[in-house]
Amino acid sequence: MDFFRRIRRSRATLIPSTGHSQDDQLLGIIGGTVGGLVSPREWIHYVYCDSADGAATLEAAAIVDGWEVRRVSQGEGIIATRMDLPVNPITVPEVRKFFMEAASRVKGGEYDGWEAAT
């Protein structure tokens, strides 16, 4: 049993840090799934704002960047999804930065994080 624990621990250390502990934790989980960190998978991001105008701005930016978008109830944010990207230590910081910057450009904008299919 101790042997398998050491293997699991060493696998986790092979994944470079993104600089965000929650992202790193999720990547550790994803890294242990079929397809790991190299295969594209469903990836969902949540961004909120104060108005329908803000949601329209977020939606337009996400669509231009290749994301499929659904509006949150009452137009106060978006849920953006892609299925053509791997979720890994390279893509996660880039996409987090993209959505955080988009959120910073609208009133009440807030990036609430992501989830991915396992």
HUNOR-V318810 format. One record per run of one state. SS is the DSSP state (~ for helix, > for strand, _ for the rest). FROM is the first residue (numbers start at 1). LEN is the number of residues. Records with the same first field share a line. If there is no record, write none. Layout:
# HUNOR-V318810
SS = FROM-LEN, FROM-LEN
This chain:
# HUNOR-V318810
_ = 1-1, 14-7, 32-8, 41-2, 49-3, 65-3, 72-1, 76-1, 83-3, 87-4, 105-5, 117-2
~ = 2-12, 21-11, 52-13, 73-3, 91-14
> = 40-1, 43-6, 68-4, 77-6, 86-1, 110-7
